[in-house]
Amino acid sequence: MTTKKSRNIIYGLCLGCLTILLLFITNIPVTATSPEAISQITQRLSTEKIAPKHYTELEFSPPPEIRLPEYLRYQLDNGMVVYLVEDRDFPLISGSAVIRTGSRFEPQDKVGLAQLTGNVMRSGGTINHPSEELNLILEQNAASIESAISRTSGTVSFSTLTEDLDTVLELFAEVIRQPAFDPEQLQLIQNQQKGAISRRNDNPQEISQREFNKLIYGSLSPYARTTEYETVDNISREDVVNFYEKFVRPENIILGIVGDFETSQMQGMLEEKFGDWQVNLPAPTLDIPTATQKYTSGVFVVDRPNLTQSSVLLGHLGGLLKTPDYPQISVLNGVINGFGGRLFNEVRSRQGLAYSVYGIWNPNYDYPGTFTAGGQTQSETTVPFIESILAELEKVQDNLITEQELANAKESILNSFVFNFQTPSQTLSRLMRYEYFGYPQDFIFQYQKGIKATTVEDIQRVAQKYLALDKIVILVVGNSASISPSLESLSPEVTFLDISIPQAAI
């Protein structure tokens, strides 16, 4: 049974979707969303017969200029940073607290601790509201509170109707400040972690990504290590509490709230919920673990005799998002990747060697990412598939791309740029992310400017500088007996990887 609150939300969302559809059909500018404009649109639809056009005849206006919504950034006396963005379109309010933590800070013998802590902050209830009671209150109010800790950060988020803000914000603050870490919920999540370990070799694509990360970063790197039965069994409730107390503290949090509220009133509520929060424990050391490339060459195989196709990954260590040439590298990505890109056109469409193929230089915010190319191909075409990818990468290094390729890649990036700012919550999330990782708030606009200025000469320059074909590592997950010609034709030494799952100590 739907509640009145639920019906209001559904009605608002349907009205918004209908408005967008009508605007698209009638080609009236998207800015014309007033009731009068919508009335004109519906009248036009009822009186005119709009003939469909061939796609080559369609005309599109330039993408709208991006403007950041008005927002307030300030800091509580305890060090917590707050961003507030008013958005009165719907009676909804959402918020997210980003916490300076991550699985890369957990001990080597307790991999899985951060994930466990992040999950049970919410699922384990709070000191004042046990798990079942917390779930019931949120369900009755059509609200949500979620928590998680990833490799580089932690998050606790909420979503609520405006009229229930008092109730939900109080619970949100409790989840952050007073999690109960219920032992039964801890055990449940640990069992789920063990279940995930037992199934981790079921999907060839998951195997290839996991093992490729180990080849690039090293199996003991915090950017590639895996949760094992032993590391899960090593984690106690005390470990979880200690990890939480070490990292979850006001000066480690950036809190952003967007929605239907009045700013001064929200400031008063946040002061009430978080202003008196103090942590007396010493602040943790947050030195970011470094990353270097473990193997700088080689062909590696995960033999799966039951497979009829190979999952291929090849690449090397990449770099940071703030690399000065990243706008030009993004255009390079557009030239070689995706529909209409060189790899798709040559390897998939013309040669018919792949079900899917891609090549992406993919950076991270504060530790090196990777350049990764690959895809899926039949077992017997594995070697030609790999050779064809490498040949296309060499071509973009050796020869200038065409002006048309450059224009297509740049237009694709610039035309999709507006979708980074569709809603105030997207914009707020971006602002918080840039502050979290120490990037300038106008980083995305610097990036946009760099895309526009990119030339064909830039593409060749960055391809030569950042595609390190002499440091390529090749990984194949497939049936080695069916690969013909054999992988030895790529390298005289082929290394078979053991992906068997270590069993827990009895």
C-alpha positions in Angstrom: 0.0 0.0 0.0 1.4 3.4 -1.0 1.3 6.2 1.6 0.3 9.8 0.8 4.0 10.7 1.1 4.9 8.1 -1.5 2.2 9.2 -3.9 3.4 12.8 -3.7 6.9 11.7 -4.5 5.8 9.5 -7.4 3.5 12.3 -8.7 6.4 14.8 -8.7 8.8 12.5 -10.4 6.3 11.6 -13.1 5.5 15.2 -13.7 9.2 16.0 -14.2 9.7 13.1 -16.6 6.6 14.1 -18.6 7.9 17.7 -18.8 11.2 16.5 -20.2 9.5 14.2 -22.7 7.3 17.0 -24.0 10.2 19.4 -24.3 12.2 16.8 -26.2 9.4 16.0 -28.6 8.6 19.7 -29.4 12.2 20.9 -29.5 11.3 23.8 -27.2 14.4 24.9 -25.1 14.7 23.0 -21.9 14.8 26.3 -19.9 11.1 26.8 -20.8 9.7 24.8 -17.8 7.1 27.2 -16.5 3.4 26.2 -16.3 2.7 28.6 -19.2 5.4 26.9 -21.4 4.1 23.5 -20.6 0.6 24.6 -21.5 1.9 25.9 -24.9 3.6 22.6 -25.5 0.5 20.5 -24.9 -1.6 22.9 -27.0 0.9 22.6 -29.9 0.9 18.8 -29.7 -2.9 18.7 -29.9 -3.2 21.1 -32.9 -0.1 20.4 -35.0 1.1 17.3 -36.7 4.8 17.1 -36.1 6.6 15.2 -38.8 9.5 13.1 -37.7 12.9 14.0 -39.1 15.8 11.9 -40.3 18.6 12.0 -37.7 20.9 13.9 -40.1 18.3 16.7 -40.2 18.1 17.2 -36.5 19.5 20.5 -35.2 20.7 20.8 -31.6 21.4 24.0 -29.7 24.8 24.4 -28.0 25.0 22.8 -24.5 23.9 25.3 -21.8 26.5 27.1 -19.9 27.2 25.4 -16.5 26.5 27.5 -13.4 27.1 26.3 -9.9 24.1 26.7 -7.6 24.4 29.0 -4.6 25.8 27.2 -1.7 27.2 27.9 1.8 30.4 26.4 3.1 31.4 26.8 6.7 33.1 25.0 9.5 31.9 24.0 13.0 34.1 24.8 15.9 35.1 21.1 16.2 36.5 21.1 12.6 33.6 19.5 10.7 33.2 21.1 7.3 29.6 21.7 6.1 28.1 22.5 2.7 24.5 23.6 2.4 22.6 23.9 -0.9 18.9 24.9 -1.0 16.7 23.1 -3.6 13.0 23.7 -3.2 11.8 21.8 -6.3 10.6 18.8 -4.2 9.8 18.3 -0.5 13.0 16.2 -0.1 16.2 16.6 1.8 19.3 14.5 1.4 22.8 14.6 3.0 26.1 12.8 3.0 29.0 12.8 5.4 32.3 11.9 3.8 34.8 10.5 6.3 38.6 10.6 5.9 39.3 6.9 6.2 39.4 3.8 3.9 40.3 0.2 3.6 43.8 1.2 2.6 44.4 2.1 6.3 43.4 -1.3 7.7 46.1 -3.7 8.9 47.4 -6.3 6.5 46.2 -9.2 8.6 42.7 -7.8 9.0 41.7 -7.0 5.4 37.9 -6.6 5.4 37.9 -4.5 8.6 37.0 -1.2 7.0 34.1 -2.7 5.0 32.8 -4.5 8.1 33.0 -1.3 10.1 31.2 0.8 7.4 28.4 -1.7 7.0 27.7 -2.2 10.7 27.7 1.5 11.6 24.2 1.5 10.1 23.0 -2.1 10.2 24.1 -2.6 13.8 21.8 0.2 15.0 22.7 2.9 17.5 22.9 3.1 21.3 19.5 4.6 21.5 17.8 2.8 18.6 18.6 -0.9 18.1 18.7 -2.2 14.5 15.1 -3.4 14.2 13.7 -0.2 15.8 15.9 2.0 13.5 14.7 0.1 10.4 11.1 0.4 11.4 11.2 4.2 12.0 12.9 4.8 8.6 10.5 2.5 6.8 7.5 4.3 8.4 8.8 7.7 7.3 9.8 6.6 3.7 13.4 7.6 4.6 16.8 5.9 4.4 20.2 6.0 6.1 23.1 4.1 4.6 26.8 3.7 5.5 29.9 2.3 3.9 33.6 2.5 3.8 35.5 2.1 0.5 39.1 2.0 -0.4 39.7 5.7 -0.1 36.8 7.1 2.1 33.8 6.4 4.3 30.2 7.7 3.8 27.1 8.0 5.8 24.1 9.3 3.9 20.4 10.0 4.5 17.3 10.9 2.5 14.0 12.1 3.9 10.8 14.0 3.2 11.1 17.6 4.5 8.4 17.1 7.1 10.4 14.2 8.7 13.7 16.0 8.8 13.8 16.3 12.6 13.4 12.6 13.1 15.8 11.4 10.4 18.5 14.0 11.1 18.6 12.8 14.7 19.0 9.2 13.6 21.6 10.2 11.1 23.6 11.9 13.8 23.3 8.8 16.0 24.6 6.5 13.3 27.7 8.7 12.9 28.3 9.4 16.6 26.8 6.5 18.5 26.8 3.2 16.5 26.1 0.2 18.7 28.0 -2.3 16.6 25.6 -5.1 17.5 27.5 -8.4 17.8 24.9 -10.3 15.8 25.0 -7.9 12.9 28.8 -8.1 13.0 28.7 -11.8 12.7 26.1 -11.6 9.9 28.3 -9.2 7.8 31.3 -11.4 8.4 29.4 -14.4 7.1 28.4 -12.4 4.1 32.1 -11.5 3.5 33.0 -15.2 3.6 30.2 -16.0 1.2 31.6 -13.4 -1.2 35.1 -15.0 -0.9 33.7 -18.5 -1.8 32.0 -17.1 -5.0 34.8 -14.8 -6.1 36.1 -17.1 -8.9 32.7 -17.6 -10.5 32.9 -14.6 -12.9 35.8 -14.4 -15.4 35.6 -10.6 -15.6 35.9 -10.3 -11.8 38.8 -12.7 -11.8 40.6 -10.7 -14.5 40.2 -7.4 -12.8 41.3 -8.7 -9.4 44.3 -10.5 -10.7 45.3 -7.7 -13.0 45.4 -5.3 -10.0 47.7 -7.7 -8.3 50.0 -7.8 -11.3 50.1 -4.0 -11.4 50.2 -3.0 -7.7 51.4 -6.2 -6.1 49.3 -8.7 -4.1 50.2 -7.0 -0.8 49.4 -3.5 -1.9 46.4 -1.9 -0.2 45.1 -1.2 -3.8 45.1 -4.9 -4.7 45.0 -7.1 -1.7 41.9 -9.3 -1.1 39.8 -10.3 1.8 40.4 -13.9 2.9 38.8 -16.3 5.3 41.7 -15.8 7.7 41.7 -12.0 7.6 37.9 -12.0 8.3 38.4 -14.4 11.2 41.1 -12.2 12.6 38.6 -9.3 13.1 36.9 -8.9 16.5 34.3 -6.4 17.7 37.0 -4.6 19.5 38.9 -4.1 16.2 35.8 -2.6 14.7 35.2 -0.2 17.5 38.9 0.8 17.5 38.8 1.4 13.8 35.7 3.5 14.1 37.0 5.6 17.0 40.3 6.2 15.2 38.9 7.6 12.1 35.3 8.8 12.6 35.7 12.2 14.3 34.4 15.7 13.4 37.6 17.1 12.0 37.7 14.2 9.6 34.2 14.8 8.1 32.8 16.9 5.3 29.0 17.0 5.5 26.9 18.1 2.6 23.1 18.6 2.7 20.9 19.6 -0.2 17.1 20.0 -0.5 14.0 21.8 0.8 15.3 23.7 3.8 16.1 27.2 5.0 19.8 27.6 5.4 19.9 29.4 8.8 17.5 26.9 10.3 19.6 24.0 9.0 22.7 25.6 10.5 21.0 25.7 13.9 20.0 22.0 13.6 23.5 20.9 12.7 25.0 22.9 15.5 22.6 21.1 17.9 23.4 17.6 16.5 27.1 17.9 16.0 28.4 21.1 17.6 29.2 19.5 21.0 31.0 16.5 19.4 34.6 16.2 20.6 37.0 13.3 20.4 39.9 13.1 22.8 41.9 10.4 21.1 45.0 11.4 19.1 44.3 12.1 15.5 45.2 9.3 13.1 48.1 9.5 10.7 46.7 9.7 7.2 49.7 9.1 5.0 48.4 7.9 1.6 50.0 4.6 0.7 52.2 4.9 -2.4 51.9 2.7 -5.5 54.5 1.3 -7.9 54.2 -1.2 -10.7 55.0 -4.8 -9.6 55.6 -6.4 -13.0 56.7 -4.3 -16.0 56.3 -7.0 -18.6 55.0 -10.5 -19.0 52.1 -12.7 -20.1 50.1 -14.2 -17.3 47.3 -16.8 -17.5 44.4 -17.9 -15.3 43.5 -21.3 -16.8 39.8 -22.0 -16.8 39.2 -25.1 -19.0 35.4 -24.7 -18.9 35.5 -21.4 -20.8 35.0 -21.0 -24.5 36.2 -17.3 -24.6 39.0 -15.4 -23.1 38.8 -12.3 -20.9 41.9 -10.2 -21.7 43.4 -7.3 -19.8 46.6 -5.6 -20.7 48.1 -2.4 -19.4 50.4 -0.6 -17.0 50.4 1.8 -14.0 48.8 5.1 -14.8 48.7 8.4 -12.9 46.6 11.0 -11.1 43.6 13.0 -12.1 45.5 16.2 -11.5 48.1 15.2 -14.2 48.5 18.4 -16.2 47.8 16.6 -19.5 44.6 14.8 -18.3 42.2 16.8 -20.5 44.3 15.8 -23.6 44.5 12.2 -22.3 40.7 12.2 -22.0 40.4 13.1 -25.6 42.9 10.4 -26.4 40.6 8.0 -24.5 37.7 9.2 -26.7 39.7 8.6 -29.9 40.6 5.0 -29.1 37.7 3.9 -27.0 33.9 3.4 -27.2 31.5 3.3 -30.2 33.2 4.9 -33.1 36.6 4.7 -31.5 39.6 3.1 -33.2 39.5 -0.1 -31.1 35.8 -0.6 -31.7 36.0 0.1 -35.4 39.1 -1.9 -36.2 39.3 -4.8 -33.7 35.5 -5.4 -33.3 33.8 -4.2 -36.4 36.4 -4.7 -39.2 38.4 -7.7 -37.9 35.6 -9.3 -35.9 37.9 -10.3 -33.1 35.9 -9.2 -30.1 32.6 -9.2 -28.4 33.8 -6.1 -26.6 37.0 -4.1 -26.6 38.2 -0.9 -24.8 41.3 1.0 -23.8 41.2 3.6 -21.1 43.8 5.7 -19.2 42.0 5.8 -15.9 43.5 8.0 -13.1 42.7 8.2 -9.5 42.5 11.3 -7.2 45.4 10.6 -4.9 47.2 7.5 -6.0 48.2 6.2 -9.4 45.5 4.6 -11.5 46.0 2.3 -14.5 46.0 2.3 -18.3 43.9 -0.8 -19.2 42.9 -2.2 -22.5 41.2 -5.5 -23.3 37.8 -7.2 -23.7 36.3 -10.6 -24.4 37.2 -12.7 -27.5 36.9 -16.4 -28.6 39.6 -18.6 -27.3 41.1 -19.2 -30.7 41.3 -15.5 -31.5 43.0 -14.5 -28.2 46.5 -13.8 -29.6 45.3 -11.9 -32.7 43.0 -9.9 -30.4 45.9 -8.8 -28.2 48.2 -8.1 -31.2 45.5 -6.0 -32.8 45.0 -3.9 -29.7 48.7 -3.3 -29.4 48.9 -2.4 -33.1 46.2 0.3 -32.7 48.0 1.8 -29.7 51.2 2.0 -31.7 49.4 3.7 -34.6 48.1 6.5 -32.4 51.7 7.0 -31.2 53.2 7.0 -34.6 50.7 9.0 -36.6 48.6 12.1 -36.1 44.9 11.4 -35.8 42.4 13.1 -38.2 40.7 16.4 -37.4 37.4 14.6 -37.6 38.4 12.1 -35.0 39.6 14.9 -32.8 36.3 16.8 -33.3 34.2 13.7 -32.5 36.0 12.9 -29.3 36.0 16.5 -28.1 32.3 17.0 -28.9 31.4 13.8 -27.1 33.1 14.9 -23.9 31.9 18.5 -24.1 28.3 17.6 -24.9 28.1 15.2 -22.0 29.6 17.7 -19.7 26.3 19.2 -18.7 25.2 15.8 -17.2 27.8 16.3 -14.4 25.5 19.1 -13.2 22.0 17.8 -13.7 21.0 18.2 -10.1 22.2 20.3 -7.1 23.1 17.1 -5.4 25.5 16.1 -8.2 27.2 19.5 -8.0 27.4 19.3 -4.2 28.9 15.8 -4.4 31.6 17.1 -6.8 32.5 20.1 -4.5 32.9 17.8 -1.5 35.0 15.3 -3.5 37.3 18.0 -4.7 37.8 19.3 -1.1 38.3 15.8 0.2 41.1 15.1 -2.2 42.6 18.6 -2.2 41.6 19.7 -5.7 40.5 23.2 -6.6 36.8 23.8 -6.8 37.0 24.9 -10.4 38.9 21.8 -11.4 36.1 20.6 -13.6 36.0 23.9 -15.5 39.8 23.8 -15.9 39.3 20.4 -17.4 36.6 21.7 -19.8 38.9 24.5 -20.9 41.7 22.0 -21.6 39.4 19.7 -23.7 38.5 22.7 -25.9 42.1 23.6 -26.5 43.3 20.1 -27.4 44.9 19.6 -30.8 45.8 16.6 -33.0 49.4 17.2 -32.0 48.5 17.0 -28.3 47.0 13.6 -28.9 50.1 12.2 -30.4 52.2 13.8 -27.7 50.3 12.3 -24.8 50.0 9.0 -26.5 53.8 8.8 -26.7 54.2 10.1 -23.2 51.6 8.2 -21.2 51.0 4.9 -23.1 54.0 3.0 -21.9 53.9 0.1 -24.4 57.3 -1.1 -23.2 55.8 -1.8 -19.7 52.7 -3.6 -20.8 51.5 -6.6 -18.6 49.1 -9.0 -20.3 46.6 -11.2 -18.4 44.3 -13.8 -20.0 41.6 -15.6 -18.2 40.5 -18.5 -20.4 41.0 -22.0 -21.6 44.8 -22.1 -22.4 44.5 -25.4 -24.3 42.1 -23.8 -26.8 44.2 -20.7 -27.4 45.8 -21.0 -30.9 48.3 -19.7 -31.8 49.5 -20.2 -28.2 50.4 -17.4 -25.9 54.0 -18.3 -26.2 53.9 -16.5 -29.6 53.6 -13.3 -27.6 56.3 -14.1 -25.0 58.6 -17.1 -24.6 57.7 -17.2 -20.9 54.1 -17.5 -19.9 53.2 -17.5 -16.2 50.2 -19.5 -14.9 48.5 -17.9 -11.8 47.0 -19.9 -9.0 43.7 -18.4 -7.9 42.6 -21.1 -5.5 41.0 -19.7 -2.3 43.0 -20.3 0.9 40.9 -22.2 3.4 40.4 -20.9 6.9 42.4 -22.4 9.7 40.5 -25.0 11.7 
